[in-house]
Protein backbone atom coordinates (compact mmCIF):
# COMPACT_ATOMS: atom_id res chain seq x y z
CA UNK A 1 0.00 0.00 0.00
CA UNK A 2 1.29 3.50 -0.80
CA UNK A 3 2.54 5.42 2.24
CA UNK A 4 1.31 8.90 3.13
CA UNK A 5 4.67 10.27 1.93
CA UNK A 6 4.07 8.68 -1.44
CA UNK A 7 0.63 10.27 -1.57
CA UNK A 8 2.12 13.65 -0.63
CA UNK A 9 4.69 13.45 -3.41
CA UNK A 10 2.04 12.17 -5.82
CA UNK A 11 -0.05 15.30 -5.34
CA UNK A 12 2.75 17.35 -6.92
CA UNK A 13 2.54 15.18 -10.05
CA UNK A 14 -1.18 15.58 -10.63
CA UNK A 15 -1.61 17.76 -13.76
CA UNK A 16 -3.05 21.18 -12.95
CA UNK A 17 -2.42 20.89 -9.20
CA UNK A 18 0.05 23.38 -7.71
CA UNK A 19 0.96 24.26 -4.15
CA UNK A 20 -2.17 26.34 -3.47
CA UNK A 21 -4.52 23.61 -4.70
CA UNK A 22 -2.58 21.00 -2.73
CA UNK A 23 -3.24 22.97 0.45
CA UNK A 24 -6.87 23.31 -0.54
CA UNK A 25 -7.16 19.56 -1.05
CA UNK A 26 -5.52 18.78 2.31
CA UNK A 27 -7.72 21.34 4.03
CA UNK A 28 -10.90 19.68 2.78
CA UNK A 29 -9.84 16.03 2.86
CA UNK A 30 -7.56 15.94 5.90
CA UNK A 31 -4.50 14.21 4.42
CA UNK A 32 -2.85 13.35 1.13
CA UNK A 33 -3.93 9.73 1.43
CA UNK A 34 -7.54 10.76 1.87
CA UNK A 35 -7.34 12.97 -1.23
CA UNK A 36 -6.55 9.94 -3.40
CA UNK A 37 -9.22 7.87 -1.66
CA UNK A 38 -11.92 10.51 -2.01
CA UNK A 39 -14.74 9.70 -4.47
CA UNK A 40 -15.06 11.80 -7.59
CA UNK A 41 -18.19 13.55 -6.31
CA UNK A 42 -16.47 14.74 -3.15
CA UNK A 43 -13.46 16.05 -5.07
CA UNK A 44 -15.75 18.05 -7.37
CA UNK A 45 -17.17 19.90 -4.37
CA UNK A 46 -13.75 21.33 -3.47
CA UNK A 47 -13.24 24.92 -4.73
CA UNK A 48 -10.75 25.02 -7.59
CA UNK A 49 -11.11 21.34 -8.48
CA UNK A 50 -12.83 20.76 -11.81
CA UNK A 51 -13.72 17.47 -13.46
CA UNK A 52 -10.44 17.18 -15.39
CA UNK A 53 -8.36 17.63 -12.23
CA UNK A 54 -10.60 15.36 -10.17
CA UNK A 55 -10.30 12.55 -12.74
CA UNK A 56 -6.51 13.06 -12.87
CA UNK A 57 -6.36 12.52 -9.10
CA UNK A 58 -8.22 9.26 -9.50
CA UNK A 59 -5.71 7.90 -12.01
CA UNK A 60 -2.66 5.89 -10.79
CA UNK A 61 -0.11 7.85 -12.84
CA UNK A 62 0.90 10.29 -10.09
CA UNK A 63 1.35 7.51 -7.52
CA UNK A 64 3.55 5.58 -9.93
CA UNK A 65 5.75 8.63 -10.49
CA UNK A 66 5.89 9.29 -6.75
CA UNK A 67 7.15 5.75 -6.14
CA UNK A 68 9.97 6.35 -8.62
CA UNK A 69 10.89 9.57 -6.81
CA UNK A 70 10.89 7.87 -3.42
CA UNK A 71 13.28 5.19 -4.68
CA UNK A 72 15.60 7.87 -6.02
CA UNK A 73 15.47 9.83 -2.76
CA UNK A 74 16.38 6.70 -0.80
CA UNK A 75 19.46 6.15 -2.96
CA UNK A 76 20.49 9.78 -2.49
CA UNK A 77 19.90 9.78 1.26
CA UNK A 78 17.49 12.67 0.71
CA UNK A 79 13.98 13.27 2.02
CA UNK A 80 10.70 14.90 1.05
CA UNK A 81 9.25 17.60 3.31
CA UNK A 82 5.51 18.17 3.02
CA UNK A 83 4.06 21.44 4.33
CA UNK A 84 2.33 19.60 7.18
CA UNK A 85 5.59 17.99 8.39
CA UNK A 86 7.22 19.25 11.57
CA UNK A 87 10.59 19.54 9.80
CA UNK A 88 9.13 21.73 7.03
CA UNK A 89 10.52 25.28 7.35
CA UNK A 90 8.21 27.22 9.66
CA UNK A 91 9.21 30.49 7.99
CA UNK A 92 7.65 29.29 4.74
CA UNK A 93 4.41 27.91 6.14
CA UNK A 94 2.47 31.16 6.20
CA UNK A 95 3.61 32.40 2.77
CA UNK A 96 0.86 32.27 0.16
CA UNK A 97 3.14 30.97 -2.60
CA UNK A 98 5.37 28.63 -0.59
CA UNK A 99 6.03 25.17 -2.06
CA UNK A 100 3.77 22.49 -0.64
CA UNK A 101 6.61 20.00 -1.08
CA UNK A 102 10.37 20.35 -0.73
CA UNK A 103 13.25 17.94 -1.25
CA UNK A 104 16.16 18.12 1.17
CA UNK A 105 19.55 16.50 1.48
CA UNK A 106 21.86 17.10 4.44
CA UNK A 107 21.78 17.26 8.22
CA UNK A 108 21.12 20.96 8.78
CA UNK A 109 18.14 22.52 10.54
CA UNK A 110 15.81 24.51 8.31
CA UNK A 111 14.17 25.88 11.45
CA UNK A 112 17.34 27.33 12.94
CA UNK A 113 16.65 30.31 15.23
CA UNK A 114 18.51 32.82 13.03
CA UNK A 115 18.89 32.86 9.26
CA UNK A 116 20.37 35.19 6.68
CA UNK A 117 20.00 35.13 2.91
CA UNK A 118 23.17 36.26 1.16
CA UNK A 119 22.85 36.91 -2.57
CA UNK A 120 24.55 38.85 -5.32
CA UNK A 121 26.09 38.85 -8.75
CA UNK A 122 27.71 35.83 -10.37
CA UNK A 123 30.60 38.12 -11.34
CA UNK A 124 31.69 38.99 -7.82
CA UNK A 125 34.64 41.28 -7.22
CA UNK A 126 37.31 40.88 -4.55
CA UNK A 127 35.46 43.63 -2.65
CA UNK A 128 32.21 41.65 -2.69
CA UNK A 129 33.86 38.40 -1.62
CA UNK A 130 35.70 40.19 1.20
CA UNK A 131 32.50 41.85 2.47
CA UNK A 132 30.76 38.45 2.36
CA UNK A 133 33.51 36.70 4.31
CA UNK A 134 33.82 39.46 6.92
CA UNK A 135 30.03 39.54 7.43
CA UNK A 136 29.82 35.78 7.95
CA UNK A 137 32.83 35.74 10.27
CA UNK A 138 31.24 38.44 12.43
CA UNK A 139 27.98 36.47 12.68
CA UNK A 140 29.63 33.28 13.99
CA UNK A 141 28.77 34.05 17.68
CA UNK A 142 25.08 34.20 16.73
CA UNK A 143 24.93 30.74 15.12
CA UNK A 144 23.33 32.09 11.95
CA UNK A 145 22.15 29.71 9.22
CA UNK A 146 23.36 31.10 5.86
CA UNK A 147 21.03 30.67 2.87
CA UNK A 148 22.09 31.18 -0.74
CA UNK A 149 21.69 29.72 -4.22
CA UNK A 150 24.92 27.75 -4.91
CA UNK A 151 25.57 29.92 -7.98
CA UNK A 152 28.82 31.49 -9.11
CA UNK A 153 30.03 34.66 -7.41
CA UNK A 154 28.53 35.89 -4.14
CA UNK A 155 26.44 32.73 -3.61
CA UNK A 156 29.33 30.29 -3.57
CA UNK A 157 31.47 32.78 -1.63
CA UNK A 158 28.78 32.82 1.08
CA UNK A 159 28.61 29.01 1.23
CA UNK A 160 32.39 28.59 1.35
CA UNK A 161 32.86 31.29 3.99
CA UNK A 162 30.18 29.60 6.10
CA UNK A 163 31.97 26.26 5.87
CA UNK A 164 35.30 27.85 6.78
CA UNK A 165 33.85 29.64 9.81
CA UNK A 166 31.74 26.70 11.02
CA UNK A 167 28.26 28.03 10.23
CA UNK A 168 25.46 25.92 8.80
CA UNK A 169 24.64 26.80 5.21
CA UNK A 170 21.88 25.75 2.80
CA UNK A 171 21.95 25.93 -0.98
CA UNK A 172 18.54 26.42 -2.58
CA UNK A 173 18.62 24.91 -6.05
CA UNK A 174 16.80 25.51 -9.34
CA UNK A 175 17.18 21.83 -10.24
CA UNK A 176 16.62 18.39 -8.78
CA UNK A 177 18.47 17.49 -5.59
CA UNK A 178 20.69 15.16 -7.65
CA UNK A 179 21.80 17.76 -10.20
CA UNK A 180 24.35 20.24 -8.87
CA UNK A 181 24.46 23.40 -10.96
CA UNK A 182 27.00 24.61 -11.80
CA UNK A 183 28.79 21.27 -11.75
CA UNK A 184 32.08 22.84 -10.58
CA UNK A 185 30.47 23.39 -7.18
CA UNK A 186 30.06 19.65 -6.54
CA UNK A 187 32.78 19.55 -3.87
CA UNK A 188 31.33 22.50 -1.94
CA UNK A 189 27.84 20.99 -2.19
CA UNK A 190 29.11 17.72 -0.70
CA UNK A 191 30.73 19.56 2.19
CA UNK A 192 27.48 21.43 2.81
CA UNK A 193 25.65 18.14 3.41
CA UNK A 194 27.65 17.75 6.64
CA UNK A 195 27.29 21.39 7.68
CA UNK A 196 23.85 22.36 6.34
CA UNK A 197 22.33 20.95 3.19
CA UNK A 198 20.69 21.32 -0.19
CA UNK A 199 17.05 22.21 -0.81
CA UNK A 200 14.78 22.34 -3.85
CA UNK A 201 11.12 22.16 -4.81
CA UNK A 202 11.96 20.28 -8.03
CA UNK A 203 11.86 16.47 -8.07
CA UNK A 204 15.04 14.46 -8.70
CA UNK A 205 16.16 14.51 -12.30
CA UNK A 206 14.96 18.07 -12.97
CA UNK A 207 17.50 20.03 -14.99
CA UNK A 208 18.00 23.75 -14.28
CA UNK A 209 15.82 25.93 -16.48
CA UNK A 210 15.37 29.70 -16.73
CA UNK A 211 11.90 29.79 -15.15
CA UNK A 212 13.06 27.80 -12.12
CA UNK A 213 15.57 30.42 -10.93
CA UNK A 214 13.07 33.16 -9.92
CA UNK A 215 11.02 30.46 -8.17
CA UNK A 216 14.18 29.38 -6.34
CA UNK A 217 14.79 32.98 -5.29
CA UNK A 218 11.45 33.21 -3.49
CA UNK A 219 12.46 30.24 -1.32
CA UNK A 220 15.74 31.93 -0.38
CA UNK A 221 13.81 35.06 0.61
CA UNK A 222 11.17 33.10 2.52
CA UNK A 223 13.72 31.11 4.51
CA UNK A 224 15.62 34.22 5.58
CA UNK A 225 15.06 36.57 8.50
CA UNK A 226 17.08 39.11 6.55
CA UNK A 227 18.31 39.23 2.95
CA UNK A 228 21.57 41.00 2.17
CA UNK A 229 22.44 41.90 -1.42
CA UNK A 230 26.21 42.25 -1.63
CA UNK A 231 26.78 43.10 -5.29
CA UNK A 232 24.21 43.22 -8.09
CA UNK A 233 23.64 44.68 -11.53
CA UNK A 234 20.66 46.91 -12.24
CA UNK A 235 18.69 43.77 -13.16
CA UNK A 236 19.11 40.17 -12.10
CA UNK A 237 18.29 37.38 -9.70
CA UNK A 238 19.59 39.13 -6.59
CA UNK A 239 17.12 41.98 -7.09
CA UNK A 240 14.32 39.45 -7.61
CA UNK A 241 15.23 37.89 -4.28
CA UNK A 242 15.15 41.31 -2.62
CA UNK A 243 11.73 42.00 -4.15
CA UNK A 244 10.37 38.74 -2.75
CA UNK A 245 11.91 39.52 0.64
CA UNK A 246 10.14 42.89 0.72
CA UNK A 247 6.85 41.23 -0.22
CA UNK A 248 7.33 38.73 2.61
CA UNK A 249 8.08 41.56 5.08
CA UNK A 250 11.68 40.44 5.59
CA UNK A 251 14.44 42.89 6.39
CA UNK A 252 16.52 43.74 3.33
CA UNK A 253 20.00 45.27 3.33
CA UNK A 254 22.23 46.23 0.41
CA UNK A 255 25.96 46.83 0.40
CA UNK A 256 26.70 50.19 -1.24
CA UNK A 257 29.29 50.30 -4.00
CA UNK A 258 31.18 52.66 -6.23
CA UNK A 259 29.02 54.71 -8.58
CA UNK A 260 30.96 53.70 -11.69
CA UNK A 261 30.83 49.96 -11.05
CA UNK A 262 28.17 47.95 -12.93
CA UNK A 263 27.71 45.49 -10.10
CA UNK A 264 27.09 48.22 -7.55
CA UNK A 265 24.17 49.59 -9.58
CA UNK A 266 21.61 47.13 -8.22
CA UNK A 267 22.55 47.67 -4.57
CA UNK A 268 22.61 51.44 -4.93
CA UNK A 269 19.23 51.31 -6.67
CA UNK A 270 17.68 49.31 -3.81
CA UNK A 271 18.97 51.85 -1.29
CA UNK A 272 17.87 54.83 -3.38
CA UNK A 273 14.33 53.45 -3.79
CA UNK A 274 14.06 52.61 -0.06
CA UNK A 275 13.76 48.91 -0.85
CA UNK A 276 16.80 48.11 1.26
CA UNK A 277 18.60 49.55 4.25
CA UNK A 278 22.23 50.45 3.77
CA UNK A 279 24.68 47.86 5.08
CA UNK A 280 27.81 49.32 6.68
CA UNK A 281 28.85 46.58 9.12
CA UNK A 282 27.45 43.43 10.79
CA UNK A 283 26.06 45.46 13.71
CA UNK A 284 23.45 46.81 11.28
CA UNK A 285 21.98 43.30 10.99
CA UNK A 286 22.40 42.35 14.63
CA UNK A 287 20.62 45.47 15.88
CA UNK A 288 17.86 45.40 13.25
CA UNK A 289 16.98 41.79 14.11
CA UNK A 290 17.58 42.03 17.87
CA UNK A 291 19.97 39.09 17.68
CA UNK A 292 21.60 40.27 20.90
CA UNK A 293 18.33 39.51 22.71
CA UNK A 294 16.75 36.11 23.51
CA UNK A 295 15.28 34.71 20.32
CA UNK A 296 11.78 33.45 19.56
CA UNK A 297 11.75 30.06 17.80
CA UNK A 298 10.94 30.35 14.06
CA UNK A 299 7.27 30.15 13.23
CA UNK A 300 6.27 31.27 16.72
CA UNK A 301 5.13 34.77 17.47
CA UNK A 302 4.64 36.66 20.67
CA UNK A 303 1.05 36.02 21.62
CA UNK A 304 1.06 37.38 25.13
CA UNK A 305 -1.12 40.26 24.01
CA UNK A 306 -3.86 40.93 21.51
CA UNK A 307 -3.99 44.70 21.35
CA UNK A 308 -3.46 45.66 24.99
CA UNK A 309 -5.04 42.59 26.60
CA UNK A 310 -3.09 39.55 27.82
CA UNK A 311 -4.09 36.15 26.53
CA UNK A 312 -5.13 33.53 29.10
CA UNK A 313 -2.67 30.81 30.01
CA UNK A 314 -5.04 28.07 28.81
CA UNK A 315 -4.94 29.14 25.16
CA UNK A 316 -3.89 26.19 22.99
CA UNK A 317 -1.06 26.02 20.45
CA UNK A 318 -3.57 25.83 17.58
CA UNK A 319 -5.49 28.84 18.88
CA UNK A 320 -2.23 30.79 19.23
CA UNK A 321 -1.34 29.91 15.65
CA UNK A 322 -4.73 31.13 14.39
CA UNK A 323 -4.43 34.41 16.28
CA UNK A 324 -0.90 34.95 14.98
CA UNK A 325 -2.13 34.58 11.39
CA UNK A 326 -5.14 36.84 11.95
CA UNK A 327 -2.92 39.54 13.43
CA UNK A 328 -0.83 39.63 10.26
CA UNK A 329 -3.75 40.91 8.17
CA UNK A 330 -6.95 42.88 8.64
CA UNK A 331 -9.01 39.83 7.73
CA UNK A 332 -8.49 36.33 6.27
CA UNK A 333 -10.90 34.06 4.40
CA UNK A 334 -11.49 30.79 6.21
CA UNK A 335 -10.07 28.76 3.28
CA UNK A 336 -6.83 30.74 3.33
CA UNK A 337 -6.64 30.48 7.11
CA UNK A 338 -7.02 26.71 6.84
CA UNK A 339 -4.17 26.12 4.44
CA UNK A 340 -1.88 28.62 6.14
CA UNK A 341 -2.39 26.97 9.51
CA UNK A 342 -2.62 23.41 8.11
CA UNK A 343 -5.67 22.88 10.32
CA UNK A 344 -8.44 20.87 8.61
CA UNK A 345 -11.61 22.84 7.88
CA UNK A 346 -13.81 20.99 10.38
CA UNK A 347 -11.33 21.45 13.22
CA UNK A 348 -10.71 25.08 12.25
CA UNK A 349 -14.41 25.92 12.34
CA UNK A 350 -14.64 24.61 15.90
CA UNK A 351 -11.56 26.55 17.02
CA UNK A 352 -12.80 29.79 15.44
CA UNK A 353 -16.19 29.41 17.10
CA UNK A 354 -14.53 28.92 20.48
CA UNK A 355 -12.26 31.94 19.96
CA UNK A 356 -15.27 34.02 18.89
CA UNK A 357 -17.18 33.06 22.04
CA UNK A 358 -14.17 34.11 24.13
CA UNK A 359 -13.94 37.47 22.36
CA UNK A 360 -10.63 37.00 20.54
CA UNK A 361 -11.91 36.89 16.94
CA UNK A 362 -14.94 38.09 15.06
CA UNK A 363 -16.58 36.70 11.93
CA UNK A 364 -17.02 38.97 8.92
CA UNK A 365 -19.15 38.74 5.77
CA UNK A 366 -17.85 36.43 3.06
CA UNK A 367 -16.51 33.75 5.45
CA UNK A 368 -13.72 36.00 6.68
CA UNK A 369 -12.33 36.39 10.19
CA UNK A 370 -10.37 39.06 12.02
CA UNK A 371 -8.63 39.36 15.38
CA UNK A 372 -10.32 41.48 18.04
CA UNK A 373 -8.14 44.19 19.53
CA UNK A 374 -9.33 45.33 22.95
JORA-V830820 format. One record per helix or strand. SS is the DSSP state (H for helix, E for strand). FROM is the first residue (numbers start at 0). TO is the last residue. Records with the same first field share a line. If there is no record, write none. Layout:
SS->FROM-TO / FROM-TO
//
This chain:
H->3-10 / 18-28 / 31-36 / 39-43 / 50-57 / 60-75 / 89-92 / 125-137 / 139-141 / 153-164 / 182-193 / 209-222 / 236-246 / 261-271 / 281-287 / 316-326 / 333-340 / 344-356
E->78-81 / 100-105 / 114-118 / 144-147 / 168-171 / 195-199 / 225-228 / 250-254 / 276-278 / 304-305 / 308-309 / 331-332 / 360-363 / 367-370
//
